[in-house]
Amino acid sequence: MKNSVPKIATRADLDRVRDAARSAPDKDVREKILVCTGGGCMAAGAKAIKTALTGELKKQGLEKEVALVETGCLGPCVVGPVLVMSKERVFYQGVAPADAAEIVQEHIVKGRIIERLAWKEGPHKTPLPLQAEIPFFKRQTKIVLRNCGVIDPNSIDDYIGHDGYQAVAQALFSMTPETVIEEMKKSGLRGRGGAGFPTHLKWAMARKSPGEVKYILCNADEGDPGAFMDRSVLEGDPHAVIEGMLIGGYAIGAHQGYVYVRAEYPLAVERLQRAIEAASERGLLGENILGSGFNFALEIRKGSGAFVCGEETALMASIEGNRGEPRPRPPYPALKGLWRRPTVLNNVETFANVPFIIARGGAAYSALGTERSKGSKVFALAGAITISGLVEVPVGTPLEDLIYEIGGGIKGGRNFKAAQIGGPSGGCIPREHIAVPLDYESLNALGAIMGSGGLVVMDESACMVDVARFFMEFVQEESCGKCVPCREGTKRMLDILNKICAGDGCPEDLALLQELGGQIKAASLCGLGQTAPNPVLSTMRHFRDEYEAHIVHKRCPAGVCAALLVYSITDACTGCGACKRACPSAAIAGSAKVKHIIDPALCIRCGACFKACKFGAVLKA
Amino acid sequence: MILTINGITVEAQTGQTILQAARTHGIFIPTLCYHSQTGPTGKCRMCLVEVVGMRGLQTSCTIEVAEGMVVTTESEALTAARRLVVDLLLASGKHDCLSCEKSGACELQDAAYRLGIERPSFPVEEVEPTDESSEFVYFERQKCIKCGRCIAGCNAVVVNEVLDFAHRGAETKVVCDNDVPMAESTCVQCGQCVQLCPTGALIDKKARGKGRVWELDKVNTTCPYCGVGCQMTLLVDRGRNRIARVTARQVAPNRGTLCVKGRYAYEFPSSPNRLTHPQVRKNGRLENVSWDEALDYTADRIKTIVQRDGPDVFSAFGSGRITNENNYAIQKFTRAVIGTNNVDHCART
């Protein structure tokens, strides 16, 4: 059926397809079930739920009246699989295939809301069935994620029906490349990949660069631990990225684009590929787009899992078929980028903002945010937070609001200790700064960065030295090895951190870490090395006492660093022998019904006794 | 174009890098990964400088000069950055200068000397074993600083495409083909990697233990193997009257390259089978004679035979091991003096 659909050759064609897409489903369909098929819900079993619902609808003879649609990430991944009954936007969470019958029977046939599957809010677990009532959704402002959880990412008609490709039409017919860039300037959009470079400046530089052949690239090589914004956008709204790149291509004068996406995102690759094919088939990619005379082709290039290929020049080297290593700048990519041609690289989230800015105007976008950081930002909440998932808020929203009002606070009612923002290039924000507004300047002042928006929340059980060690291990493994400070220096920093965590640290280590960190930042070739020491430096700045506890007192206050733990048995011991049986190194002695004792010389600090004790008699300190 | 380096006004050409401009004017900027033959890469971070108006430290090997540019090549921050690089590199392998072939000609040793670093401040790493498999190249990986000059030389200068980096980060290493021993690889043993290596990681196997750079006399000469006329330097052990090794000169026509024969087949001057005098067969035995006698004898015999039997009994063979000019003279002599077209050459197929 789709194949027979004619090309969208003019702006009028586009409007016709939009109007048709808007009215078509309403004729026969009285309800649309949107099943979230973002990565998280897919992993939780969304496909099986869709199959069960399909079967159930058929059984009830409702398959014509009720449409079942796969949609992109709705956000609260932790309660997945989730789905939305689109008529009233009733939100169901934690759905299992076994619930299909009840959903069809109760909700569709009888029109009754199933409270059991509804969102539970607050200490009394009050059910909130309507999406609009749920604080997690209410506090968000969705621009990038505007279509995620609303449309079917596999349907170009659905996207067009939601005003898709209208922005590019507007740019091609009512704007010059210069006015497009001017609008981007008004929006104040800054690169969402991490560094926050003003997008309009990048575009203007590439526009002015001499040369017939220019390229526009999309960085979808999202690699920060805990970040999944770009994946979700590609999975949930791939056409928005394509449209953003089309507008960018028109603005700088590029006729070829590449999306560099990591191969570990198979679903994102699949949906983007399908979207590119659909857009090409309809004539929205290719030659003479909408009859404007503008040509633009788009291709996917898959990355093989090197974190450094998220760095722009390394990404270009990788597309060229070379080893993924960064190149010195200048020359900047806007002058000499991919294949030494003027090139613009923006990330997925940046491009997804563009259609909104062009369609609604830069002013509408810059109305959100702070004085110097405009618009909205997507954050991936992970770690010790109650609702881990994907959220979008105006830039400048306080961290505290994000964690407590949207994210539902810390898991298990524990206390907030720190948030790691910006991934391995970022830093930790301690409790005393929890009110910090999430904008580029405020975060930089605290030694962290906005980064791509990965936000790992930590409670008191996190050891900050161990966290720093984790990130250092990550960058050390992901260093490309090209320049000496990053290749050799990060390894030395990791060695020192390992030493400290093993209880072999000495007071000089702190000064050495500080010095090494500063030197690596100053002397490294690319952004990876220049920011690699940040997690260490920021934890040393905000949690110096924890480092000192490890080094001076040989203690890990959070009880994480195994080598520094001392296990002992208190008087609560009943002599049941569970710990003795669990101990792999025969370090526990004691006869039945008599208090047991741990021999510290034999103890390997594995924690097996701690887990085995049912009476809380094993003490970890 | 006028710019300022360390307060000194210098003139530079458009397209020159800061490093080139500085070196032209005798201003020293240390480098490890830069080589004029392989170009800038920005890897080693030794050539960092400060440029007014540019954020952070910049690699002078990659930044082109601009009118009015103000550059500083020495400062506390730059020394600290360079010290870090050398310190980390010294700890990254076993850089033992005491018995190293490259001592005295090692760029890492020079850098450590200039910065006054005696020992690395980090524990020395254990690294991969030495690749002794090949005939002429001794690859001691523990002295490799991963500057990539050998790789650039192999791929971009002589285009043999054998060497490359494998793995990532601290695991990065130089490998032959798909990480096979050099002897099993497609390497043709041209020794370009040895020529370019700044440390003692890649050295001439035959030259090991035959003397360090300051113990050997340097004799510039032309390679005798073919007509190209490659320029080379013989490193000669005068005491033993032997050639210890051969390196290429950075001049035309070979510009720092040599083939396997030119670089490694240098024993023939001291071969006992080598003719050291002209000889003439007398009474069935070859006897040493003077050049005059030998030439007179030859000229006389040619004259007699050609007069007796005509010019076509004479023929001349040129050689690929002599120059074009020599070969030209041979054919001219044969045609103009003898009067025959019987001229041939070993390279005629």
Contacts between the chains, C-beta under 8 A, distances in Angstrom:
chain1	res1	chain2	res2	distance
A	306	B	168	6.9
A	308	B	168	8.0
A	323	B	164	7.8
A	323	B	165	6.4
A	327	B	42	7.4
A	328	B	40	7.6
A	328	B	41	7.9
A	328	B	42	3.6
A	328	B	59	5.7
A	328	B	62	4.2
A	330	B	62	7.8
A	330	B	63	6.8
A	330	B	64	8.0
A	476	B	169	6.3
A	476	B	170	6.8
A	477	B	168	7.7
A	477	B	169	6.0
A	478	B	168	7.5
A	478	B	169	6.8
A	479	B	168	7.1
A	479	B	169	3.9
A	479	B	170	7.1
A	480	B	168	5.9
A	480	B	169	6.8
A	480	B	172	7.9
A	481	B	146	6.7
A	481	B	165	7.2
A	481	B	167	7.4
A	481	B	168	5.5
A	481	B	169	4.8
A	481	B	170	6.8
A	481	B	171	7.3
A	481	B	172	3.3
A	482	B	41	7.8
A	482	B	43	5.4
A	483	B	42	7.2
A	483	B	43	5.4
A	483	B	44	7.4
A	483	B	45	5.7
A	484	B	43	7.1
A	484	B	44	5.7
A	484	B	45	5.6
A	484	B	85	4.8
A	484	B	88	5.8
A	484	B	89	6.1
A	484	B	145	7.7
A	485	B	45	5.9
A	485	B	81	7.7
A	485	B	84	6.2
A	485	B	85	6.6
A	485	B	88	7.1
A	487	B	146	7.2
A	487	B	169	6.0
A	487	B	170	5.8
A	487	B	172	6.6
A	488	B	88	3.8
A	488	B	89	6.8
A	488	B	91	7.4
A	488	B	92	5.4
A	488	B	170	6.7
A	489	B	84	6.9
A	489	B	88	5.8
A	490	B	169	7.7
A	490	B	170	7.8
A	491	B	169	7.7
A	491	B	170	4.6
A	492	B	88	6.8
A	492	B	91	7.7
A	492	B	122	5.4
A	495	B	122	7.6
A	495	B	123	7.9
A	516	B	84	7.5
A	519	B	80	6.2
A	519	B	81	6.1
A	519	B	84	4.4
A	520	B	84	7.7
A	522	B	56	6.6
A	522	B	57	5.8
A	522	B	77	6.7
A	522	B	80	8.0
A	522	B	81	5.9
A	523	B	45	4.8
A	523	B	48	6.4
A	523	B	57	6.3
A	523	B	81	4.1
A	523	B	84	6.3
A	523	B	85	6.9
A	524	B	45	7.5
A	525	B	42	5.7
A	525	B	43	7.2
A	525	B	45	7.1
A	525	B	59	7.9
A	530	B	56	7.8
